[in-house]
Every structure is written in structure tokens, then in C-alpha cells.
Amino acid sequence: MSDRILITGGAGYIGSVLTKELLNQGYSVTVLDRFMYEQNSLLDCCNNENFSVIRGDIRDKETLQSAMKGQDFIIHLAALVGAPLCNADQIAATTTNLDASKLLLSLRTKDQKILYPCTNSGYGIGEKNKFCTEETPLRPISLYGKTKVEAEKEILDAGNSISFRLATVFGVSPRMRVDLLVNDFVHRAMTDKFVVIFEGHFKRNYIHIQDVARTFLHGIKNFENLKGETYNVGLSDANLSKLELCEKIKKYRSDFVYIESDIGKDPDKRDYIVSNEKIEKTGFKPIYSLDFGIKELMKAFAIIKDSRYGNI
């Protein structure tokens, strides 16, 4: 019998890609989600007998307890994601991102395995020309970064868990987001043909959403070897500044114009380069390049032009 997997927040940007991938691999998948964006991203999973869905809030003890019953793995994606969204409702951010994680830990059985996505935002402002490794001190700046980093510590301290510190994710998902940096810039290149950027020399790392799904699959299949650790997950050839990202996009949209402005600040102050060597040594390598993602997104934004595809 295949492992049973609960994905909290499984109807979101990452979850809707991951759910389908795990079902395709033969796992039994239950999604717990409150569908706060009124998304229908899991409709094409409903014909799979191994798929179950619970509409509910992870902050509700009875709902979470019922969803967790009999599960082998818990992939804990449910969160308010991004600094702007967390700043807009700080109480919901804390209760969802941190308190619900503590509730989940209090309810799980000792043999239930947890995979958790943390964020590179936890590194805050990196040191010039020095790669952030998993040993680099975490200095989150925003409420989003702080709640994710605190939840990561709780989950790792509880044992039988893995944390993946994800780079900035890009690519197409059934629950699309246009507010992520690569997605946003390609969207602007396709619709407005220009973007005004601030802090253009700030660098960060990137990872395709399909590779994020592959990361969790890697964690499930190699859990005993990987557990108890954190792993940076990103493209080792994509530690790029915003200006360098715009240059890449312009290769495919020659009419794309980008200019830099002094106005505007990143609430997370994300400026770092990241080493992904630790996870690569476990046998995982991303296979989707930034160029692939840009071309994929251009096709997607020929189809959708609506600003509702975002988190705020």
C-alpha cells in the first residue's frame, strides 16, 4: 500500500502542482485547505480515487486532527505567504504560520513525518559575495520571515522532520500567482512592456515550481537519510539581481523596457546569494532553468491577463 500524505494548504500555488505530482506517483493524497482565494485549482484531481479534500482551517483543532488521522507524511504548506499579505493581517499571519504549526506538532503521532517549506527570506540581508549556507545565521526582517523561521525551528526541534528553504519560486501553477518576482516581471513584460524596478542590484536565488514538487518527492523517498536537517533549494546558476533578471527576460521580449528608481523598498530586504550544495550532495538536482520558466510564463500570460492571480 502506498504512503498516505496530507498536504495542508494543498490548493495553493505550490500545493496544486505538488498534489497532482504525488497522485501521478501513486500516493494517496488528502488536501486540507480553506480555499481563501476561491480557487478551483484541484478540480482535475477529483477523478482520482486516491485524492481526498477537506475544506477547513488548519487553526481549527478538530478539523486538523481529523485530517491528520492515519497519514504517514504531512507536507505543511498552509501559510499566509509573503510580507505584504502578512503585514495586511498580522494576527492571521501569526496564528496561521506559527500557532497552527505548533498545533499540528501537538496533534501528530511520533511516527508521522513532516516536510516543511521555509523561505530564503529568513537570511535577510546577506554578506557581500558570501554564499548563504544552511549554517548561516537567520536574520528575518518581515513578520512573514519571522513566523516561517520560528515555525521551522519548532518543527525541526520536534524531530522526524525536514525543512526545505525555498528560493523565490517561479513558473506556472493551476493556482497562479503573478506577484512572485519572476512571474511578475514576465507578466509586466507581456502586458505593459515595461517595469520600474527598485533596489535593482539586490540579488536572490530562484527555483521552478516543478522542481519544488520534485524536492518534496525527493524528501519523501529519502526521508530517513534527510531527516533532522534543513536544505536550501534553488538553481545554483541563478543567483541573480533584479537587473540581471530583466536582462534575461529582454532576450525573449526585445520590446521590454526596464528602468531603475530610488522609490520603493523590499519589506524583506532580500539581498543574498545562496548555496544549494547540501541538497545537491543528496542526489537532487533541479532540471527546470530560469530560461525555461520565462518561456513557459510567456505562454501562460498570453492566456491570462487578470491581476486577481496574486496573493494581495
C-alpha positions, 0 to 999 in steps of 0.5 A: 500500500502506498504512503498516505500524505496530507498536504495542508494548504494543498490548493495553493500555488505550490500545493496544486502542482505538488498534489497532482505530482504525488497522485501521478506517483501513486500516493494517496493524497488528502488536501486540507485547505480553506480555499481563501482565494476561491480557487478551483485549482484541484478540480482535475484531481477529483477523478482520482480515487486516491485524492481526498479534500477537506475544506477547513482551517488548519487553526481549527483543532478538530478539523486538523486532527481529523485530517491528520488521522492515519497519514504517514507524511504531512507536507505543511504548506498552509501559510499566509505567504509573503510580507505584504499579505502578512503585514495586511493581517498580522494576527492571521499571519501569526496564528496561521504560520506559527500557532497552527504549526505548533498545533499540528506538532501537538496533534501528530503521532511520533511516527508521522513525518513532516516536510516543511517549506521555509523561505530564503527570506529568513537570511535577510540581508546577506554578506557581500559575495558570501554564499548563504549556507544552511549554517548561516545565521537567520536574520528575518526582517518581515513578520512573514520571515519571522513566523516561517523561521520560528515555525521551522525551528519548532518543527525541526526541534520536534524531530522526524522532520525536514525543512526545505528553504525555498528560493523565490519560486517561479513558473506556472501553477493551476493556482497562479500567482503573478506577484512572485518576482519572476512571474511578475516581471514576465507578466509586466513584460507581456502586458505593459512592456515595461517595469520600474524596478527598485533596489535593482542590484539586490540579488536572490536565488530562484527555483521552478515550481516543478522542481519544488514538487520534485524536492518534496518527492525527493524528501519523501523517498529519502526521508530517513537519510534527510531527516533532522536537517534543513536544505536550501533549494534553488538553481545554483546558476541563478543567483541573480539581481533584479537587473540581471533578471530583466536582462534575461527576460529582454532576450525573449521580449526585445520590446521590454523596457526596464528602468531603475528608481530610488522609490520603493523598498523590499519589506524583506530586504532580500539581498543574498546569494545562496548555496544549494550544495547540501541538497545537491550532495543528496542526489537532487538536482533541479532540471527546470532553468530560469530560461525555461520558466520565462518561456513557459510564463510567456505562454501562460500570460498570453492566456491570462491577463487578470491581476486577481492571480496574486496573493494581495 
